[in-house]
Amino acid sequence: MSAAADFDSPFELLTRLDRLCRERAAGLPTSEQVREDWTGVEFRLHGLDLLAAMSEVAEIIAVPTLTRIPGVKPWMLGMGNMRGMLLPVVDLERFIFGERSGGTGYRRMLVVRMGDGLSGLVVQEVHGMRHYWVDEKVAELPEGIDARLEPYLEYAFERGRRRVPVFSIERLLESEAFMDVAT
């Protein structure tokens, strides 16, 4: 027999090499813990930084020109036109605290879904989108939270030494006080 007959065919060599590689492969590292994330919009209200779930905010825009509505409470600023769609606009700070803190240069409006329509919530300023890991969620709110704000706060996110409360727009829209706009 010739020496060439002692060797396997190229296909058999590749098959054997593949089997040996699979037997000795260490495998890919596996993630034993999947971290779930949370996304929200950070805004300022009465000097306090708050978060709103991204799922509750449809859009963030500059405050449009408003048309006053007679016979409503002072926190109901009027009706605004957003690309042809009329929406009621509320000064969130005035609604909760009865007054507006200083500084109006950066006021923005959070456009939120309210039933089948939209509503605008004017806030002091918007800092932008924030991402947190769900395991950064804490039940304790920061110290010194005004009691008038507490009914609308659910929990907070804490990263490092900074704890930011989450403002529930859903709780706000469901509250009797928010629906009572007539004077």
C-alpha positions in Angstrom: 0.0 0.0 0.0 1.1 3.4 -0.7 1.6 6.1 1.9 -1.2 8.2 0.4 -3.7 5.5 1.2 -3.0 5.8 4.9 -4.5 9.4 5.0 -8.1 10.2 5.2 -9.8 12.2 2.5 -9.8 16.0 2.9 -13.5 15.8 3.8 -12.8 13.3 6.6 -10.0 15.4 7.9 -12.2 18.5 8.1 -15.0 16.5 9.8 -12.5 15.2 12.4 -11.1 18.7 12.9 -14.6 20.1 13.4 -15.5 17.4 15.9 -12.3 18.0 17.9 -12.9 21.8 17.9 -16.5 21.4 19.2 -15.4 19.0 21.9 -12.7 21.4 23.2 -14.4 24.7 22.7 -14.8 26.8 25.9 -18.1 28.3 24.7 -19.2 31.9 24.7 -19.6 33.7 28.0 -23.2 33.7 29.2 -24.8 36.6 31.0 -26.4 35.2 34.1 -28.2 38.5 34.9 -30.0 40.6 32.3 -30.3 44.2 33.4 -33.6 45.8 32.5 -33.5 49.5 31.8 -36.0 52.4 32.3 -36.1 55.5 30.3 -37.6 58.8 31.3 -37.6 62.6 30.8 -35.9 64.7 33.5 -37.5 68.1 34.1 -37.4 70.8 36.8 -40.4 71.9 38.7 -40.3 74.4 41.6 -36.5 74.0 41.8 -36.7 70.2 42.1 -35.5 67.7 39.4 -38.1 65.1 38.6 -38.4 62.2 36.1 -41.5 61.2 34.1 -41.6 57.8 32.3 -41.0 58.2 28.6 -44.1 56.1 28.0 -46.2 58.9 29.5 -44.7 61.8 27.5 -45.7 62.1 23.8 -43.5 65.1 23.0 -41.6 68.0 24.4 -42.1 71.4 22.8 -41.7 75.1 23.4 -44.8 76.6 25.0 -47.1 77.7 22.1 -49.1 80.9 21.9 -52.1 80.3 24.2 -55.8 81.4 24.1 -57.2 82.1 27.5 -60.4 80.4 28.6 -62.7 82.4 30.7 -64.0 80.9 34.0 -61.0 78.6 34.7 -58.5 78.4 37.5 -55.3 80.4 37.2 -53.2 77.2 36.6 -55.2 76.4 33.4 -53.3 78.6 31.0 -55.6 78.1 28.1 -55.7 76.3 24.8 -52.7 75.9 22.6 -52.3 74.9 18.9 -49.8 72.2 18.2 -49.6 71.6 14.4 -53.3 72.1 14.0 -54.4 70.1 17.1 -55.9 72.1 20.0 -54.9 71.0 23.5 -55.5 72.3 27.0 -52.3 73.7 28.6 -51.7 73.6 32.4 -49.0 75.3 34.4 -48.0 72.3 36.4 -46.1 74.3 39.0 -49.1 76.6 39.7 -51.4 73.6 39.9 -49.3 71.8 42.5 -47.8 74.6 44.5 -50.2 77.5 43.8 -47.4 79.7 42.6 -44.6 79.8 40.0 -41.0 79.9 41.1 -38.7 82.4 39.4 -37.1 81.9 36.0 -39.2 81.6 32.9 -36.5 81.6 30.2 -36.4 77.8 29.7 -40.1 76.9 30.2 -41.1 73.9 28.1 -44.2 71.9 27.6 -44.6 68.2 28.1 -47.3 66.9 25.8 -49.0 64.0 27.4 -51.8 61.6 26.3 -55.1 62.3 28.1 -57.8 59.9 27.1 -58.1 60.1 23.3 -56.5 63.5 23.1 -53.4 65.4 24.3 -52.7 67.9 27.0 -49.8 70.2 27.7 -48.0 70.5 31.0 -45.8 73.5 31.3 -42.6 72.9 33.5 -39.7 75.1 34.5 -37.3 73.4 32.2 -36.5 70.0 30.6 -33.1 68.5 31.0 -33.6 65.7 28.5 -33.9 61.9 28.4 -32.4 59.8 31.2 -31.7 56.1 31.3 -31.5 54.1 34.5 -31.3 50.4 35.3 -34.4 49.1 37.0 -32.3 47.9 39.9 -31.4 51.5 40.6 -35.1 52.1 41.6 -35.6 52.9 45.3 -38.9 53.2 47.3 -37.6 56.1 49.4 -38.0 59.6 48.1 -35.4 62.3 48.7 -35.6 64.1 52.0 -37.4 67.4 52.1 -40.0 66.7 49.4 -42.9 69.2 49.6 -46.1 67.4 50.8 -48.1 68.9 47.9 -45.9 67.0 45.4 -46.0 63.6 47.2 -49.4 62.4 45.8 -47.8 62.4 42.3 -44.6 60.7 43.2 -44.2 56.9 42.9 -40.6 56.1 43.7 -37.1 57.4 42.8 -34.0 56.3 40.9 -30.7 56.6 42.7 -27.3 56.7 41.0 -24.3 57.5 43.2 -25.5 60.1 45.7 -28.2 61.5 43.5 -31.8 60.4 44.0 -34.4 61.7 41.5 -38.1 61.1 42.2 -40.4 59.8 39.5 -43.5 62.0 38.8 -46.6 60.0 37.7 -48.4 61.8 35.0 -51.0 59.1 35.1 -51.8 59.9 38.8 -51.9 63.6 37.9 -54.4 63.1 35.1 -56.6 60.8 37.2 -56.7 63.2 40.2 -60.0 65.0 40.9 -58.2 68.3 41.5 -56.7 68.2 38.0 -60.1 67.6 36.4 -61.7 70.5 38.4 -60.7 73.5 36.2 -63.7 75.7 36.6 -63.6 78.6 39.1 
